[in-house]
Amino acid sequence: MIKRKLLIFFLLLVCSIQAQETTWIINTSKSLITYSGKHTLHEWEGSNQKLYGRALLNNTSLVFNKLAILAYVRDFDSKNSGRDAHSLEVLEALSFPEIKFYSESFELIKDSLLINGVFEFHGKKLNKQIMSSIVFGKNEILLNGTFNLIPSDFGISLPAFMLVKMKDLLEIRYSIVLAKESSS
């Protein structure tokens, strides 16, 4: 009898924990990541609208429990096919085709979300803290922000033009729309 009550209590506890969390997926048609690169002679941008990922949101605190984002190097487009082809070589896209970001550490601060996570890019992992604006809608959550990445931190050899290497800094801007996963 005691075992049965413990089992029922455990099942109710598991169900209540699961009910406090909802899954959200990246809406690829509305989400975008853009990078800006600089060289002494010119600047350029590339963007990627083929983002994949999920988030688990704690319904009680309205803070994420987990966030995972995936982008493929091949999907970044700078509107210059020669530059993009060279980028695939420099980034060794055949060996390292994915850029991943994963976090389980979040802090809601007014209309902003402090995210502590890990980037995995070019075979290296790097801890990164990102501040994001967050807007909650009925069926969408919007994350917007800007942060910098240093390519050499990931072991990337900077390309050179006219014997001058590009600046070792990429500005990343993002607008990520998460949609509540439908339970089908």
Steps between C-alpha positions, in 0.01 A plus 500: 500500500780744587682408177186575299459841668867579436464399136190718456674792672806457276286487184308814604829677573643408159181611325495833685865565415437425133190720499711795618714486185408563137705440187558780251661460158677753280277641229745483208299729274509783757848452654832641382865518603728756334876539536714802408865466408758773441820544308704817460365540146139390538223369723242231429203318648362154468175358627341166571126445515519122531523470877392196695442453870282457803444657836339366814315774687411480867135613497512616860807725493489583124871422479646241267632176644687413179575655162673335205566668163661353190613675181693356208806688373389436139176695555665838562461728199701821452355566151848433357542140382881528482521624860260230617699225325822629657329515842407133468868421441630721783241360744568144383126448455542140385668409831302744718161554332304615806490793738326409825392694805368334814396639836343387826571825690265799471412804703199719421581868563199722419450470121837333449636150533857433610609177333811307603575237242753317288580558133636207306663617179790374290562212739537722809269581789484846654296624796313819416268732687237669284245766593181472297182700491201272545139562401231253598202467268205267521651244263850639441807608692736746332870515591708788356854607565857558396827349618856457374699189418875484444575250220851421629344382830363210295835426335402662170787637290394845387487550123709777346438733209792697354722352775280647775294265717138572578418643843484226765145593599156408375192689611203266522142631491206269547125497498366163607131424510392199702157349444322277746533142386163358408405185682383270225 
